[in-house]
Amino acid sequence: MGTLAGKLAIVTGGARGQGEAESRLLARSGAAVIIADVLEAEGEELARALTEEGHEAKFIRLDVTSETSWAATVALARQWRGRLDILVNNAGIINRTTVASTALDAWEKVLKVNLTGAFIGIQSVSALMAESGGGAIVNISSNSGFSGHYDPAYTASKWGLRGLTRSAAMELVDKNIRVNAICPGLVVTGLNATSPHLKPMIGMTPMRRSGKPEEIAELVLFLVSDASSFITGEDFVIDGGFTAGAAYRNVAVQTGIFAGPDEA
């Protein structure tokens, strides 16, 4: 995929978990990276660690729901490098309540962070990105954006990100800005390592494991690199085969159509 040397990237939610893996890989691939997050201690420490490795990284506190906060982040990009080439809209939260039990304020908070935050981000960066000759935006959606996850606010936000991705891609293509979405399945980080849903989810996943943050980061790297220069407006599911037909596969195993992993 070559190098990202000379390019500037913003990664939201970039201080830990999946965002940390994305920030690290982009920096190690040559990009100057702005780690944008509300987690100040973690973000400052990651920027320091990457700088000590010889990479270029800065931290800024970013509330993705705030236009003012986004304006400050874009201003940092302009002041630091005078350009912006990459935006990874990674920041997101989850609620884990049902339709019946989700309070309106909880619904609105998830939508505001996960979907409106990405919208404000795209709106905020597009002018500087166009001035820089174009660039690439990656929205981190979910394979929940193809199904009916039991968390309705999270699910709605991830379906919405897919629609936002396609609309933005069509609007920005004439500015040489590509917009794509990544839709991960189960990825285990420190945030969900003790969650009770991990075991059944892994059991349903055809590859019989969870994804790694570094695997999502590799797909991000591909989509922001010149290797994907003819790709825009697309969804990329990375979930070990879950969306492709996990339920049908389990039925086939249970009915003996083909052997399961323990019998093969």
C-alpha positions in Angstrom: 0.0 0.0 0.0 3.0 2.2 0.0 3.6 5.1 2.4 1.5 7.9 3.9 4.5 10.2 4.1 3.5 13.8 3.9 -0.1 13.2 4.7 -2.0 14.4 7.8 -4.7 12.3 9.5 -7.3 12.9 12.1 -8.5 9.9 14.1 -11.5 10.5 16.3 -11.8 8.3 19.4 -8.1 7.7 18.6 -6.8 7.4 22.2 -7.6 3.7 23.0 -9.1 0.5 21.7 -9.7 0.3 18.0 -8.9 4.0 17.5 -5.5 3.6 19.2 -4.7 0.8 16.8 -5.7 3.0 13.8 -3.7 5.9 15.1 -0.6 3.8 15.7 -0.7 2.1 12.2 -1.3 5.4 10.3 1.6 7.0 12.2 3.9 4.1 11.6 2.9 4.2 7.9 4.3 7.7 7.7 1.3 10.0 8.3 1.3 12.8 10.8 -1.6 11.9 13.1 -3.9 14.1 15.2 -5.3 11.8 17.9 -8.6 13.4 18.7 -10.6 12.2 21.8 -12.2 13.2 25.0 -9.8 10.9 26.9 -7.0 13.4 27.6 -4.6 11.3 29.6 -4.7 8.3 27.2 -4.5 10.6 24.2 -1.5 12.5 25.5 0.3 9.3 26.4 -0.3 7.8 23.0 1.0 10.9 21.2 4.1 10.9 23.5 4.8 7.2 22.8 4.5 7.6 19.1 6.7 10.7 19.1 9.3 8.8 21.1 9.2 6.0 18.4 10.1 8.7 15.8 6.6 9.3 14.4 4.6 12.5 14.2 1.6 12.7 16.5 -0.3 15.3 18.5 -3.3 15.0 20.8 -6.3 17.3 20.9 -9.4 17.1 23.0 -12.3 16.7 20.6 -16.0 16.4 21.5 -17.3 15.1 18.2 -20.8 16.6 18.9 -19.4 20.1 19.1 -18.9 22.3 16.0 -16.5 24.5 18.0 -14.4 21.5 19.0 -14.2 20.3 15.4 -13.2 23.8 14.3 -10.3 23.8 16.8 -9.2 20.3 15.5 -9.2 21.5 11.9 -7.4 24.6 12.9 -4.7 22.5 14.5 -4.3 20.6 11.2 -4.0 23.8 9.2 -1.5 25.3 11.7 0.6 22.1 12.0 0.8 21.0 8.4 -1.3 23.4 6.3 -3.2 20.4 4.9 -5.6 17.5 5.8 -5.6 14.2 3.8 -7.3 11.6 6.1 -10.3 11.6 8.5 -11.2 8.4 10.4 -14.6 8.9 12.1 -14.0 6.2 14.7 -15.5 7.7 17.9 -18.6 5.9 19.1 -20.6 4.8 22.1 -23.0 1.9 22.8 -26.1 1.8 25.0 -27.1 -1.9 25.3 -30.8 -1.3 26.0 -33.9 -2.4 24.2 -36.5 -0.3 22.4 -38.8 -0.7 25.4 -36.1 0.3 27.9 -34.2 3.1 26.1 -34.8 6.5 27.5 -35.1 9.3 24.9 -32.1 11.1 26.2 -30.0 7.9 25.9 -31.3 7.4 22.3 -30.3 11.0 21.4 -26.9 10.8 23.0 -25.9 7.7 21.0 -27.2 9.2 17.8 -25.4 12.5 18.5 -22.0 10.9 19.1 -22.1 8.1 16.6 -23.9 9.7 13.6 -24.1 13.4 14.1 -20.5 13.5 15.2 -19.4 11.9 12.0 -21.6 14.3 10.0 -20.1 17.4 11.7 -16.6 15.9 11.1 -17.2 15.5 7.4 -18.7 19.0 7.1 -15.8 20.5 9.1 -12.9 18.9 7.2 -14.0 18.9 3.6 -12.9 22.4 2.8 -9.3 21.9 4.0 -9.2 18.5 2.5 -10.2 19.9 -0.9 -7.6 22.6 -0.6 -5.0 19.8 0.0 -5.9 18.2 -3.3 -8.4 15.7 -2.0 -8.3 12.9 0.5 -10.0 10.0 2.1 -12.7 9.7 4.9 -13.4 6.4 6.6 -16.5 6.1 8.8 -16.5 3.2 11.3 -19.9 1.7 11.1 -20.7 -1.9 12.2 -22.1 -5.2 10.9 -25.0 -4.1 13.2 -25.7 -1.7 10.3 -26.9 -4.7 8.3 -29.2 -6.3 10.9 -31.4 -5.8 14.0 -29.0 -5.6 16.9 -30.8 -5.5 20.3 -29.4 -2.0 21.0 -31.7 0.1 18.8 -29.9 3.4 19.2 -26.5 1.9 18.3 -28.0 0.0 15.4 -29.8 3.0 14.0 -26.6 5.1 14.2 -24.6 2.4 12.3 -27.3 2.1 9.6 -27.2 5.9 9.4 -23.5 6.0 8.9 -23.8 3.8 5.9 -26.3 6.2 4.4 -24.2 9.2 5.3 -21.1 7.6 3.7 -22.9 7.2 0.4 -24.4 10.7 0.3 -21.0 12.3 1.3 -19.2 10.2 -1.3 -21.4 11.4 -4.1 -21.2 15.0 -3.0 -17.4 15.1 -2.4 -16.2 13.0 -5.4 -15.7 16.1 -7.5 -13.3 17.4 -4.9 -11.3 14.3 -5.1 -12.4 13.2 -1.6 -13.3 9.5 -1.2 -15.7 8.4 1.5 -16.1 4.7 2.6 -17.4 2.8 5.6 -15.9 -0.1 7.5 -18.4 -2.4 9.3 -16.6 -4.5 11.9 -18.1 -7.4 13.7 -17.1 -8.4 17.2 -13.8 -6.8 18.1 -12.5 -7.4 21.7 -10.8 -4.5 23.4 -10.4 -3.5 27.1 -13.8 -1.9 26.9 -15.7 -5.1 26.3 -13.3 -7.9 27.4 -15.6 -9.1 30.2 -18.9 -8.7 28.4 -21.3 -11.7 28.6 -22.1 -11.5 24.9 -18.6 -12.4 23.7 -18.8 -16.2 24.0 -22.1 -16.6 22.1 -21.0 -14.1 19.4 -17.7 -16.0 18.9 -19.7 -19.2 18.8 -21.9 -17.8 16.0 -19.0 -16.3 14.0 -17.9 -18.8 11.2 -14.2 -18.0 11.8 -14.8 -18.9 15.5 -12.9 -15.9 16.9 -13.3 -12.2 17.5 -11.5 -9.6 15.3 -8.4 -7.7 16.4 -8.2 -3.9 16.5 -5.1 -4.2 14.3 -7.1 -6.0 11.7 -9.6 -3.2 11.5 -6.7 -0.7 11.3 -5.2 -2.5 8.3 -8.4 -2.1 6.4 -8.5 1.6 7.4 -4.9 1.9 6.1 -6.0 0.4 2.8 -8.9 2.7 2.4 -7.0 5.9 3.1 -4.0 4.8 0.9 -3.6 5.3 -2.9 -4.1 1.5 -3.2 -7.9 2.1 -3.0 -7.9 5.2 -5.2 -10.9 3.9 -7.3 -13.1 3.0 -4.3 -15.7 5.4 -2.9 -19.2 5.2 -1.4 -18.8 1.5 -0.3 -19.3 -0.6 2.8 -16.6 -3.0 3.9 -17.7 -5.7 6.3 -15.0 -7.3 8.4 -16.6 -9.8 10.8 -15.2 -13.3 10.2 -18.2 -14.2 8.0 -20.9 -13.3 10.5 -23.0 -11.1 8.2 -22.4 -13.5 5.2 -24.6 -16.2 6.7 -23.7 -17.2 10.2 -27.2 -18.3 11.1 -27.5 -20.4 8.0 -24.2 -22.0 8.7 -25.2 -22.9 12.2 -28.4 -24.5 10.9 -26.3 -26.5 8.4 -24.0 -27.7 11.1 -26.9 -28.6 13.4 -28.7 -30.5 10.7 -25.6 -32.4 9.5 -25.3 -30.8 6.1 -21.7 -30.3 6.9 -19.5 -30.9 9.9 -18.8 -28.2 12.4 -15.3 -27.1 13.5 -15.1 -29.9 16.1 -16.0 -32.6 13.7 -14.2 -31.5 10.6 
